[in-house]
Amino acid sequence: MLLPFLLILSLIAKFIEIDISVPSFPDIVLYFNVPEGTIQLTIAYNFLGVCIGGLFFGPLSECYGRRRMMIIGNTLLLIGAVGCVFALSVSWLLISRFIQGIGVSTSVVVFAIIADSYKGNEAVKFIGIMNSIITVLIAIAPVLGSFINKIVGWRGNYASVAILCFISWVLLLFLLPETKKDRDIFSLKK
């Protein structure tokens, strides 16, 4: 029962980090005194990080293990979230969002861990449960983000992601087992 909890917890910060920040966009525009389109680039930079990271984390998890990639990914997500909290310029914010995106891309490794750990109907059931949880989280994240923004300000949304990510990172570091027993040799030809 611990593994499903760890995997779901690791996905919470990964799947709310975009939607929780969107309600803060008007305040971020005012804070940095930039056009709205510039702040909307935070989503594009984030997706670029997800796309680039996704090309590497899956194959690297085959060679170096799922656990290591999950910890690296959560570390990057945490660094990116903290970078957003302390961003003093739009450039800093955009770079931090890109780093967050790379960290988010390790969500592909979660599904590899499920494939390693569960078989047949059990795997299908667990993936279904995870997808349901992800859907609910994505739906409530903007509401939560609006609430946090109103009380704490736009940095509070990124701080919330950082806190969730830190908790997840600590638990992964100490409790996540390695599920990839047979590792492949790294090759760019694959």
N, CA and C of each residue as an Amber inpcrd file, in Angstrom:
protein
   570
   0.8200000  -1.2050000   0.0000000   0.0000000   0.0000000   0.0000000
   0.8610000   1.2650000   0.0000000   2.1140000   1.1470000   0.4200000
   2.9990000   2.3010000   0.4630000   3.3520000   2.7960000  -0.9360000
   3.6270000   1.8770000  -1.8580000   4.0270000   2.2760000  -3.2080000
   2.9470000   3.1070000  -3.8990000   1.6830000   2.6800000  -3.8920000
   0.6590000   3.5320000  -4.5220000   0.5870000   4.9280000  -3.9070000
   0.6950000   5.0050000  -2.5790000   0.6740000   6.3030000  -1.9050000
   1.8290000   7.1760000  -2.3870000   3.0380000   6.6230000  -2.4500000
   4.2100000   7.3840000  -2.8900000   4.0490000   7.8780000  -4.3200000
   3.5460000   7.0060000  -5.1880000   3.3930000   7.3810000  -6.5940000
   2.3440000   8.4720000  -6.7660000   1.2270000   8.3230000  -6.0810000
   0.1720000   9.3390000  -6.1830000   0.6570000  10.6640000  -5.6040000
   1.3240000  10.6170000  -4.4670000   1.8550000  11.8380000  -3.8670000
   2.8450000  12.5220000  -4.8070000   3.6850000  11.7330000  -5.4610000
   4.6660000  12.3250000  -6.3740000   3.9970000  12.9870000  -7.5730000
   2.8130000  12.5150000  -7.9300000   2.1060000  13.0940000  -9.0780000
   1.3150000  14.3520000  -8.7240000   0.9880000  14.5390000  -7.4620000
   0.1570000  15.6880000  -7.0910000   0.8150000  16.9950000  -7.5210000
   2.0410000  17.2400000  -7.0780000   2.7210000  18.4850000  -7.4440000
   2.9330000  18.5670000  -8.9470000   3.2000000  17.4270000  -9.5790000
   3.4610000  17.4200000 -11.0190000   2.2370000  17.8050000 -11.8330000
   1.0620000  17.4220000 -11.3550000  -0.1230000  17.6750000 -12.1600000
  -0.9110000  18.9170000 -11.7560000  -0.5630000  19.5480000 -10.6480000
  -1.2580000  20.7950000 -10.3110000  -0.4070000  22.0200000 -10.6030000
   0.8810000  21.8340000 -10.8850000   1.7860000  22.9740000 -10.9630000
   1.4350000  23.9720000 -12.0650000   0.7820000  23.5580000 -13.1190000
   0.3550000  24.5240000 -14.1360000  -0.9620000  25.1690000 -13.7180000
  -1.9470000  24.3350000 -13.4380000  -3.2990000  24.8390000 -13.1990000
  -3.4250000  25.6720000 -11.9280000  -2.5910000  25.4090000 -10.9520000
  -2.6590000  26.1850000  -9.7110000  -2.1230000  27.6010000  -9.9230000
  -1.2470000  27.7780000 -10.9140000  -0.6370000  29.0920000 -11.1340000
  -1.4540000  30.0010000 -12.0510000  -2.3220000  29.4320000 -12.8690000
  -3.0590000  30.2310000 -13.8560000  -3.8860000  31.3610000 -13.2230000
  -4.5880000  31.1390000 -12.1080000  -5.3450000  32.2560000 -11.5210000
  -4.4670000  33.4290000 -11.0740000  -3.1790000  33.1960000 -10.9260000
  -2.2580000  34.2530000 -10.4910000  -1.7270000  35.0890000 -11.6500000
  -2.0110000  34.7040000 -12.8720000  -1.4380000  35.4090000 -14.0210000
  -1.6850000  36.9200000 -13.9990000  -2.9130000  37.3900000 -13.7120000
  -3.0950000  38.8530000 -13.6820000  -2.1980000  39.5450000 -12.6450000
  -2.0220000  38.9280000 -11.4910000  -1.1580000  39.5200000 -10.4640000
   0.3120000  39.4720000 -10.8710000   0.7090000  38.3960000 -11.5450000
   2.1040000  38.2880000 -12.0070000   2.3730000  39.3390000 -13.0800000
   1.3950000  39.5660000 -13.9650000   1.5140000  40.6090000 -14.9950000
   1.7420000  41.9650000 -14.3320000   0.9510000  42.2670000 -13.3140000
   1.0950000  43.5460000 -12.6060000   2.4320000  43.6380000 -11.8760000
   2.8420000  42.5460000 -11.2390000   4.0840000  42.5570000 -10.4670000
   5.2920000  42.8520000 -11.3600000   5.3640000  42.1610000 -12.5040000
   6.5180000  42.3320000 -13.3880000   6.3070000  43.4380000 -14.4260000
   5.0820000  43.9830000 -14.4830000   4.7550000  45.0390000 -15.4350000
   5.1050000  44.6330000 -16.8730000   4.5790000  43.4820000 -17.2640000
   4.8160000  42.9460000 -18.6050000   3.4720000  42.6020000 -19.2460000
   3.4600000  42.4220000 -20.5720000   2.2120000  42.0200000 -21.2220000
   1.7550000  40.6350000 -20.7580000   0.4580000  40.4150000 -20.8170000
  -0.1190000  39.1340000 -20.4010000   0.4940000  37.9630000 -21.1680000
   0.7630000  38.1830000 -22.4460000   1.3490000  37.1230000 -23.2740000
   2.6970000  36.6490000 -22.7600000   3.4440000  37.5430000 -22.1540000
   4.7490000  37.1660000 -21.6010000   4.5770000  36.1790000 -20.4540000
   3.5990000  36.4120000 -19.6110000   3.3600000  35.5050000 -18.4860000
   2.7690000  34.1900000 -18.9840000   1.9760000  34.2490000 -20.0370000
   1.4440000  33.0120000 -20.6090000   2.5610000  32.1210000 -21.1480000
   3.7020000  32.7160000 -21.4570000   4.8600000  31.9230000 -21.8940000
   5.3380000  30.9600000 -20.8140000   4.9680000  31.2180000 -19.5550000
   5.3730000  30.2820000 -18.5000000   4.8230000  28.8850000 -18.7770000
   3.6500000  28.8150000 -19.3890000   3.0710000  27.5160000 -19.7400000
   3.8510000  26.8950000 -20.8920000   4.1910000  27.7040000 -21.8960000
   4.9500000  27.1900000 -23.0440000   6.3300000  26.6860000 -22.6140000
   7.0080000  27.4480000 -21.7680000   8.3270000  27.0220000 -21.2850000
   8.2140000  25.7370000 -20.4690000   7.1540000  25.6540000 -19.6830000
   6.9220000  24.4590000 -18.8860000   6.7140000  23.2450000 -19.7890000
   5.8590000  23.3930000 -20.7970000   5.6090000  22.2810000 -21.7220000
   6.8650000  21.9020000 -22.4970000   7.6760000  22.8890000 -22.8450000
   8.9350000  22.5930000 -23.5280000   9.8200000  21.7230000 -22.6350000
   9.8960000  22.0570000 -21.3640000  10.6560000  21.2420000 -20.4150000
  10.1060000  19.8330000 -20.3060000   8.7720000  19.7090000 -20.2690000
   8.1410000  18.3870000 -20.2020000   8.5060000  17.5680000 -21.4320000
   8.4160000  18.1910000 -22.6060000   8.7160000  17.4720000 -23.8570000
  10.1740000  17.0340000 -23.9260000  11.0680000  17.9200000 -23.5810000
  12.4960000  17.5840000 -23.6340000  12.8370000  16.5280000 -22.5840000
  12.3850000  16.7260000 -21.3640000  12.6600000  15.7560000 -20.3020000
  12.0700000  14.3920000 -20.5880000  10.8730000  14.3800000 -21.1880000
  10.2130000  13.1160000 -21.5120000  11.0010000  12.2540000 -22.4770000
  11.8000000  12.8900000 -23.3090000  12.6410000  12.1360000 -24.2440000
  13.7450000  11.3700000 -23.5240000  14.1320000  11.8520000 -22.3530000
  15.2890000  11.2840000 -21.6720000  14.9700000  10.4420000 -20.4370000
  14.0100000  10.8760000 -19.6240000  13.7910000  10.1930000 -18.3530000
  13.3110000   8.7550000 -18.5080000  12.4650000   8.4840000 -19.4940000
  12.0190000   7.1030000 -19.7160000  13.1890000   6.1840000 -20.0250000
  13.9680000   6.5030000 -21.0870000  15.1280000   5.6590000 -21.4010000
  16.1730000   5.6100000 -20.2830000  16.4060000   6.7400000 -19.6210000
  17.3890000   6.7390000 -18.5320000  16.9340000   5.8730000 -17.3650000
  15.6150000   5.7970000 -17.1530000  15.1140000   4.9390000 -16.0700000
  15.3140000   3.4630000 -16.3930000  15.4030000   3.1390000 -17.6620000
  15.6940000   1.7590000 -18.0670000  17.1390000   1.3890000 -17.7380000
  18.0210000   2.3680000 -17.7940000  19.4530000   2.1110000 -17.5730000
  19.8950000   2.3450000 -16.1300000  19.3940000   3.4000000 -15.5310000
  19.8870000   3.8060000 -14.2160000  18.8850000   3.5860000 -13.0850000
  17.7130000   3.0870000 -13.4280000  16.7210000   2.7700000 -12.4080000
  15.6300000   3.8090000 -12.2770000  14.4590000   3.3230000 -11.8960000
  13.2840000   4.1890000 -11.7560000  13.4370000   5.1240000 -10.5560000
  13.9210000   4.5740000  -9.4570000  14.0380000   5.3330000  -8.2210000
  14.9130000   6.5730000  -8.4180000  16.0590000   6.3740000  -9.0040000
  16.9990000   7.4800000  -9.2140000  16.3680000   8.5770000 -10.0760000
  15.6740000   8.1830000 -11.1430000  15.0610000   9.1710000 -12.0300000
  13.9240000   9.9170000 -11.3360000  13.1610000   9.2090000 -10.4960000
  12.0850000   9.8700000  -9.7500000  12.6550000  10.9090000  -8.7800000
  13.7360000  10.5600000  -8.1220000  14.3480000  11.4920000  -7.1710000
  14.9400000  12.6900000  -7.9100000  15.6050000  12.4430000  -9.0320000
  16.1560000  13.5450000  -9.8310000  15.0300000  14.4460000 -10.3370000
  13.9660000  13.8360000 -10.8400000  12.8420000  14.6180000 -11.3510000
  12.1890000  15.4720000 -10.2790000  11.9650000  14.8900000  -9.1070000
  11.3760000  15.6670000  -8.0140000  12.3140000  16.7710000  -7.5460000
  13.6160000  16.5080000  -7.6060000  14.5920000  17.5410000  -7.2480000
  14.4860000  18.7180000  -8.2110000  14.4020000  18.4170000  -9.5110000
  14.2760000  19.4820000 -10.5100000  12.9660000  20.2480000 -10.3430000
  11.8910000  19.5250000 -10.0840000  10.5990000  20.1850000  -9.8650000
  10.6710000  21.0970000  -8.6450000  11.3120000  20.6320000  -7.6000000
  11.4740000  21.4340000  -6.3850000  12.3270000  22.6750000  -6.6560000
  13.4410000  22.5020000  -7.3530000  14.3130000  23.6400000  -7.6940000
  13.5400000  24.6630000  -8.5250000  12.7850000  24.1720000  -9.5070000
  11.9920000  25.0710000 -10.3430000  10.9300000  25.8120000  -9.5490000
  10.2470000  25.1090000  -8.6510000   9.1970000  25.7430000  -7.8410000
   9.7870000  26.8010000  -6.9120000  10.9030000  26.4790000  -6.2810000
  11.5640000  27.4560000  -5.4050000  12.0500000  28.6450000  -6.2340000
  12.5550000  28.3670000  -7.4390000  12.9560000  29.4490000  -8.3410000
  11.8040000  30.3820000  -8.6640000  10.6240000  29.8150000  -8.8740000
   9.4310000  30.6350000  -9.1410000   9.0630000  31.4800000  -7.9260000
   9.1610000  30.8990000  -6.7530000   8.8270000  31.6330000  -5.5220000
   9.7120000  32.8690000  -5.3780000  10.9930000  32.7280000  -5.6970000
  11.9410000  33.8220000  -5.4860000  12.2930000  34.5830000  -6.7590000
  11.5210000  34.3780000  -7.8290000  11.8100000  35.0370000  -9.1090000
  11.7770000  36.5590000  -8.9590000  12.8590000  37.1850000  -9.3950000
  12.9480000  38.6430000  -9.3540000  12.7400000  39.2650000 -10.7260000
  12.6750000  38.4140000 -11.7470000  12.4520000  38.9020000 -13.1070000
  11.6340000  37.8690000 -13.8730000  11.0760000  38.3090000 -14.9890000
  10.3100000  37.3930000 -15.8320000  11.2220000  36.3040000 -16.3800000
  12.4350000  36.6610000 -16.7350000  13.3790000  35.6610000 -17.2610000
  13.6210000  34.5640000 -16.2350000  13.8220000  34.9570000 -15.0040000
  14.0320000  33.9970000 -13.9160000  12.8090000  33.0960000 -13.7740000
  11.6210000  33.6910000 -13.8410000  10.3810000  32.9230000 -13.7420000
  10.2670000  31.9240000 -14.8950000  10.5720000  32.3710000 -16.1140000
  10.4730000  31.4860000 -17.2830000  11.4670000  30.3270000 -17.1940000
  12.6800000  30.6120000 -16.7870000  13.6870000  29.5480000 -16.6500000
  13.2600000  28.5600000 -15.5580000  12.7280000  29.0860000 -14.4770000
  12.2590000  28.2140000 -13.3920000  11.1050000  27.3320000 -13.8500000
  10.2100000  27.8810000 -14.6580000   9.0920000  27.0890000 -15.1810000
   9.5980000  26.0020000 -16.1290000  10.6310000  26.3030000 -16.9050000
  11.2360000  25.2990000 -17.7820000  11.8230000  24.1600000 -16.9500000
  12.5370000  24.5060000 -15.8880000  13.1170000  23.4940000 -14.9950000
  12.0100000  22.6600000 -14.3580000  10.9280000  23.3070000 -13.9520000
   9.7860000  22.5680000 -13.4100000   9.2780000  21.5630000 -14.4360000
   9.1780000  21.9940000 -15.6820000   8.6910000  21.1090000 -16.7380000
   9.5530000  19.8730000 -16.8990000  10.8560000  20.0510000 -16.8320000
  11.7530000  18.8910000 -16.9180000  11.4680000  17.9430000 -15.7550000
  11.2830000  18.4970000 -14.5680000  10.9550000  17.6640000 -13.4090000
   9.6290000  16.9460000 -13.5570000   8.6430000  17.6200000 -14.1170000
   7.3200000  17.0190000 -14.3210000   7.3980000  15.8330000 -15.2790000
   8.3320000  15.8860000 -16.2110000   8.4040000  14.8300000 -17.2320000
   8.7030000  13.4510000 -16.6470000   9.1320000  13.3960000 -15.4000000
   9.3680000  12.0810000 -14.7920000   8.0730000  11.3660000 -14.4520000
   6.9380000  12.0080000 -14.7120000   5.6640000  11.3080000 -14.5030000
   5.5750000  10.0700000 -15.3850000   6.3190000  10.0430000 -16.5060000
   6.3410000   8.8330000 -17.3480000   6.9580000   7.6640000 -16.5870000
   7.8670000   7.9600000 -15.6850000   8.5270000   6.9140000 -14.9050000
   7.5490000   6.2810000 -13.9140000   6.5860000   7.0600000 -13.4310000
   5.5740000   6.5230000 -12.5140000   4.8580000   5.3460000 -13.1690000
   4.4970000   5.5130000 -14.4260000   3.7700000   4.4470000 -15.1140000
   4.6730000   3.2460000 -15.4030000   5.9700000   3.4880000 -15.5740000
   6.9180000   2.3750000 -15.7050000   7.0280000   1.6140000 -14.3780000
   6.9980000   2.3340000 -13.2690000   7.0310000   1.6880000 -11.9500000
   5.7890000   0.8220000 -11.7640000   4.6540000   1.3230000 -12.1960000
   3.4210000   0.5350000 -12.1160000   3.5620000  -0.7370000 -12.9410000
   4.1010000  -0.6080000 -14.1450000   4.2890000  -1.7860000 -15.0080000
   5.2610000  -2.7820000 -14.3890000   6.2730000  -2.2840000 -13.6850000
   7.2310000  -3.1670000 -13.0080000   6.5960000  -3.8880000 -11.8190000
   5.7060000  -3.2060000 -11.1250000   5.2180000  -3.6810000  -9.8290000
   3.8860000  -4.4120000  -9.8620000   3.0870000  -4.1390000 -10.8620000
   1.7500000  -4.7280000 -10.9310000   1.5550000  -5.3810000 -12.2870000
   0.7570000  -6.4160000 -12.3160000   0.5160000  -7.1450000 -13.5650000
  -0.9780000  -7.2060000 -13.8540000  -1.3090000  -7.2590000 -15.1200000
  -2.6760000  -7.4930000 -15.5710000  -3.6990000  -6.5300000 -15.0240000
  -4.7870000  -7.1000000 -14.5080000  -5.9060000  -6.2940000 -14.0160000
  -5.5130000  -5.3820000 -12.8650000  -4.5670000  -5.8370000 -12.0600000
  -4.1190000  -5.0160000 -10.9330000  -3.4760000  -3.7160000 -11.4390000
  -2.6500000  -3.8160000 -12.4860000  -2.0200000  -2.6320000 -13.0760000
  -3.0670000  -1.7210000 -13.7070000  -4.0010000  -2.3160000 -14.4330000
  -5.0600000  -1.5360000 -15.0830000  -5.8930000  -0.7930000 -14.0390000
  -6.2240000  -1.4770000 -12.9560000  -7.0120000  -0.8720000 -11.8770000
  -6.2600000   0.3030000 -11.2550000  -4.9710000   0.1030000 -10.9770000
  -4.1780000   1.1530000 -10.3490000  -4.0240000   2.3580000 -11.2770000
  -3.7910000   2.1170000 -12.5570000  -3.6850000   3.2200000 -13.5220000
  -5.0090000   3.9770000 -13.5980000  -6.1240000   3.2530000 -13.5640000
  -7.4370000   3.8960000 -13.5660000  -7.6490000   4.7780000 -12.3520000
  -7.2540000   4.2790000 -11.1920000  -7.3730000   5.0650000  -9.9590000
  -6.4990000   6.3130000 -10.0430000  -5.2710000   6.1410000 -10.5150000
  -4.3620000   7.2830000 -10.6330000  -4.9100000   8.3190000 -11.6060000
  -5.4310000   7.8720000 -12.7410000  -5.9870000   8.8110000 -13.7150000
  -7.1930000   9.5530000 -13.1520000  -8.0010000   8.8730000 -12.3510000
  -9.1450000   9.5340000 -11.7080000  -8.6700000  10.6090000 -10.7380000
  -7.6670000  10.2830000  -9.9510000  -7.1180000  11.2500000  -8.9920000
  -6.5150000  12.4400000  -9.7240000  -5.7800000  12.1700000 -10.7960000
  -5.1700000  13.2420000 -11.5890000  -6.2510000  14.1690000 -12.1480000
  -7.3290000  13.5840000 -12.6560000  -8.4230000  14.3800000 -13.2190000
  -9.0350000  15.2990000 -12.1700000  -9.2800000  14.7670000 -10.9860000
  -9.8500000  15.5800000  -9.9040000  -8.8720000  16.6890000  -9.5070000
  -7.5950000  16.3520000  -9.3890000  -6.5930000  17.3540000  -9.0100000
  -6.5210000  18.4850000 -10.0240000  -6.5310000  18.1340000 -11.3030000
  -6.4690000  19.1510000 -12.3490000  -7.7160000  20.0370000 -12.3050000
  -8.8520000  19.4500000 -11.9480000 -10.0970000  20.2230000 -11.8750000
 -10.1140000  21.1880000 -10.6910000  -9.5700000  20.7700000  -9.5490000
  -9.6320000  21.6430000  -8.3660000  -8.4340000  22.5900000  -8.2450000
  -7.3670000  22.3320000  -8.9960000  -6.1600000  23.1590000  -8.8820000
  -6.4100000  24.6450000  -9.1520000  -7.1610000  25.0260000 -10.1910000
  -7.3900000  26.4670000 -10.3950000  -8.1700000  27.1200000  -9.2470000
  -9.1140000  26.3900000  -8.6810000  -9.8820000  26.9240000  -7.5470000
  -8.9580000  27.1120000  -6.3470000  -8.1530000  26.0990000  -6.0800000
  -7.1840000  26.1760000  -4.9940000  -6.1900000  27.3070000  -5.2450000
  -5.7200000  27.4190000  -6.4940000  -4.7790000  28.4800000  -6.8530000
  -5.3590000  29.8670000  -6.6580000  -6.6280000  30.0290000  -6.9940000
  -7.2990000  31.3170000  -6.8060000  -7.3880000  31.6670000  -5.3230000
  -7.7260000  30.6740000  -4.5190000  -7.8230000  30.8580000  -3.0700000
  -6.4600000  31.2420000  -2.4810000  -5.4280000  30.4990000  -2.8530000
  -4.0750000  30.7790000  -2.3430000  -3.6120000  32.1550000  -2.8000000
  -3.8620000  32.4880000  -4.0690000  -3.4580000  33.7800000  -4.6100000
  -4.1160000  34.9280000  -3.8450000  -5.3740000  34.7570000  -3.5210000
  -6.1070000  35.8110000  -2.8070000  -5.5540000  36.0120000  -1.3930000
  -5.1650000  34.9310000  -0.7440000  -4.7060000  35.0140000   0.6440000
  -3.2130000  35.3440000   0.7560000  -2.3910000  34.6700000  -0.0580000
  -0.9350000  34.7810000   0.0930000  -0.2750000  35.5750000  -1.0330000
  -0.9020000  35.5990000  -2.1970000  -0.2860000  36.2390000  -3.3570000
   0.2100000  35.1940000  -4.3410000   0.6720000  35.6600000  -5.4970000
   1.0290000  34.7340000  -6.5750000   2.1770000  33.8080000  -6.2040000
   3.0840000  34.2440000  -5.3860000   4.2060000  33.3770000  -4.9900000
   3.7280000  32.1960000  -4.1360000   2.6040000  32.3710000  -3.4790000
   2.0450000  31.3070000  -2.6490000   1.6920000  30.0590000  -3.4350000
   1.2530000  30.2360000  -4.6740000   0.9340000  29.0660000  -5.4930000
   2.1840000  28.2470000  -5.7950000   3.2580000  28.9330000  -6.1280000
   4.5070000  28.2140000  -6.3890000   5.0830000  27.6310000  -5.0980000
   4.8880000  28.3420000  -3.9900000   5.3450000  27.8200000  -2.6960000
   4.5780000  26.5570000  -2.3190000   3.2890000  26.5250000  -2.6270000
   2.4900000  25.3210000  -2.3540000   3.0250000  24.1250000  -3.1210000
   3.3610000  24.3500000  -4.3870000   3.9440000  23.2760000  -5.1990000
   5.2890000  22.8570000  -4.6090000   6.0910000  23.8330000  -4.1890000
   7.4010000  23.5180000  -3.6050000   7.2530000  22.6940000  -2.3270000
   6.3010000  23.0460000  -1.4920000   6.0900000  22.3040000  -0.2420000
   5.6510000  20.8720000  -0.5350000   4.6730000  20.7240000  -1.4210000
   4.2270000  19.3740000  -1.8070000   5.3760000  18.5640000  -2.4000000
   6.1540000  19.2300000  -3.2250000   7.2760000  18.5530000  -3.8740000
   8.3450000  18.1520000  -2.8610000   8.6070000  19.0030000  -1.8980000
   9.5980000  18.6770000  -0.8790000   9.1580000  17.4680000  -0.0640000
   7.8930000  17.4520000   0.3460000   7.3680000  16.3080000   1.1010000
   7.4940000  15.0390000   0.2720000   7.0980000  15.1260000  -0.9820000
   7.1890000  13.9760000  -1.8830000   8.6390000  13.5320000  -2.0530000
   9.5420000  14.5020000  -2.2210000  10.9550000  14.1950000  -2.4290000
  11.5370000  13.4430000  -1.2320000  11.2380000  13.9210000  -0.0360000
  11.7500000  13.2610000   1.1740000  11.2270000  11.8310000   1.2610000
   9.9360000  11.6500000   1.0290000   9.3560000  10.3070000   1.1060000
   9.9110000   9.3910000   0.0230000  10.0800000   9.9210000  -1.1860000
  10.6750000   9.1030000  -2.2530000  12.1080000   8.7170000  -1.8980000
  12.8490000   9.6650000  -1.3770000  14.2500000   9.4280000  -1.0360000
  14.4070000   8.2930000  -0.0300000  13.5220000   8.2470000   0.9460000
  13.6650000   7.2530000   2.0060000  12.8050000   6.0060000   1.8450000
  11.7390000   6.0800000   1.0520000  10.8010000   4.9580000   1.0240000
  10.5880000   4.2980000  -0.3400000  10.9360000   4.9690000  -1.4210000
  10.6670000   4.3910000  -2.7440000  11.6590000   3.2770000  -3.0540000
  11.1560000   2.0670000  -3.2960000  12.0640000   0.9800000  -3.6720000
  12.4110000   1.0620000  -5.1590000  13.5050000   0.4400000  -5.5210000
  13.8480000   0.3200000  -6.9450000  13.0180000  -0.8140000  -7.5220000
  12.2980000  -0.5480000  -8.5970000  11.4420000  -1.5750000  -9.1990000
  12.0290000  -2.1460000 -10.4780000  13.0320000  -1.5010000 -11.0290000
  13.6730000  -1.9790000 -12.2620000  14.8530000  -2.8490000 -11.8670000
  14.6410000  -4.1550000 -11.9050000  15.6800000  -5.0900000 -11.4540000
  16.7560000  -5.3110000 -12.5150000  16.3390000  -5.5170000 -13.7500000
  17.2920000  -5.7440000 -14.8430000  17.4460000  -4.4540000 -15.6210000
  18.6290000  -3.9090000 -15.5960000  18.8520000  -2.6250000 -16.2590000
  19.4960000  -2.8230000 -17.6160000  19.1100000  -1.9600000 -18.5340000
  19.6740000  -1.9790000 -19.8790000  20.9540000  -1.1560000 -19.8950000
  21.7790000  -1.4190000 -20.8800000  22.9810000  -0.6130000 -21.0820000
  22.5770000   0.6130000 -21.8870000  23.0320000   1.7820000 -21.4550000
  22.6580000   3.0180000 -22.1400000  23.2860000   3.0660000 -23.5180000
  22.4590000   3.4140000 -24.4970000  22.9390000   3.5450000 -25.8670000
  22.0910000   4.5740000 -26.5910000  22.7390000   5.4660000 -27.2980000
  22.0040000   6.4590000 -28.0740000  21.3790000   5.8470000 -29.3190000
  21.7970000   4.6560000 -29.6820000  21.2710000   3.9860000 -30.8720000
  19.8830000   3.4220000 -30.6480000  19.4870000   3.2420000 -29.3900000
  18.1720000   2.6440000 -29.0960000  17.0760000   3.5730000 -29.4620000
